[in-house]
Amino acid sequence: MKSLTLIPGQLSLSQLRDVYSHPVNITLDSGAFAAIDESVACVNAILAEGRTAYGINTGFGLLAQTRISTEDLENLQRSLVLSHAAGVGEPLDDDLARLIMVLKINSLSRGFSGIRLSVIQALIGLVNAGVTPWIPAKGSVGASGGPRATGAYVVDPARRR
């Protein structure tokens, strides 16, 4: 099994081929930790100061101007994940699913999303354990630019290979 240290935003074509071609053991370069922690701190500051920020404590799309109460934020985030868990068709093969996971980890590790390091490390743990998600081949593209079908890989435990 090849080892790969992810440096956010710096994946080469050769590294992507390696990820696609066979299982890999990945680690995240510690240089990414500060940006991840800063983005989490930014989200926490917004919440602590009672500010309104789209996608953190508001609705989405036409509901962007609707403030969500602090008590309902956990449900908002859960509903967001569930709403993106859509797709149809045969599942992508394991190699492509692994590549998508590594690309998502690399993207989240740039520190622009407010996601906690522990979540990124959990995704890394799945890749390193050889767990490949069930991702339907067809889905729409969400506002974040990612295929909505990829949401299915974290939501539907009933789908097994």
N, C-alpha and C positions, 0 to 999 in steps of 0.2 A: 504494500500500500504506500503510495506516495504521500509525502507531507507537503503542506502548502501553508505558508504564513500569509494571511490576507492583510494587505495594506490598502485601506479603503480608497477606491478610485484609481487603483493602479494594477488592475488585472491585465495580464498580457494575453494575447491570442494563444500562445503556447500553454499558459496556465489553464485557460479555458478548455483547450483540447484535452489536457490531462484530466481535468474534472469530469469532462464528458466521457472520456475513454475508459475510466476505471475508478473504483472507490478511492477516496482520498481522506487523509487525516488533516483537518485544517485547524489552525490556531489564528487568533486575531492579534495583529501587531499591537503591542501595548501603547504605541503612539496614538491609537484611535480612542483610548479610554477617556481622555480629557474632553474631546469634542462630544462624545456620547454623554458624559456626565454633565457638561455645560448645557446641552439641549434639554436634559431632564430637569436641571435646575431652572431653566427658563420656563418650562411648563409649570413647574411647582410654584414659581414666583407669580405667574399669571393667575393661578388659582388662589394663592395666598392673599394676593392684593385685590381679589375680586374683580379683576379685569375681564373683559369679554374677548374671546379669541375664536375665530372660525375653526370648527372642527375639534376644539378642545372642550368648549362649553356652550356651543351653539348647535342648532340643527344644521342640516346640509342642504345644498341646492336651494330650492324655494323657501326653505325654513332657515336660511342662513342668518336671518335677523331675529330668530327665536332663541332666547337665552334658556339654557337648560339648568335646572336647579342642581346644586351640589349633590343632593341626595340621589339624583337621577343620572349622574355622570357615568357610573359603572355600567348601568343598563344601556346608556347611549353608546358606549364603546363596544359592548357585547352586540348590540343591534347592528352596529356598523360592520363588524366582522361577519355576522350572519348574512347581512344584505349583499356582501361581496362573494359569498360562497355559492356561486352559480356557475354552471357549465354543463355541457352535454358532450356526448360522444365517448369514444374509447379513451382509456387513460393514456397519457404520454408514457413512453418507455422510461425505465428506471434511470437510464443515463441522462436523459433530458430533464427528468424531474430533479435529479441531483444537481445538475447544472443550474436550474432555476433557483433552487434553494441557496446555492453558493452565491449566485448573483444577487439574490434578495438580502442575504447576510452582508455582502459587500456594500450594497446600497444603504442599508440601515445603519451600518457601522460608520458612515460618514458624519453622523451627528446632526442631521437636519430634521429628524422625525420626532424627537422627544422620547424615543423608546429606551427602556432601561437596558443596561448592559446584561443583566441576568436573562432577559428574553433573548437577546442575541446569542448569549452563551448556550441557552437551551437549544436554539436552532443548530448551533455548531455541534452540540452533543448528538443531535439526531443524525446529522451528516456523518459524523465520526463513527456512529454505531451502525451505519449502513441502512438507516431507515429512509426509505424513499416514499414520498407522499403520493397519494392517488390524486392526479390532476387531470380533469377532463380535457379533451383535446380542443374543445370549442367553448369560448366564453367571450364576453364583451370586454372592451377596454374601459376601465374606470377613470375617474377624474385624475387619479394619481399617475396615470400613464401605464399602470401595470395591468396585465390580463386579469380580469375578475375571476376567471376559473381557478387561479392559484389560491384564492381564498378557501376553496373546497379542501385543500390539503390539510388545513389545521382544524377544520370544523367537523367533518363527518367521520367519526371513528368506525362507523359500520362498513365503510368501504375499505376492504382489505384485498390485497393481491393474493 
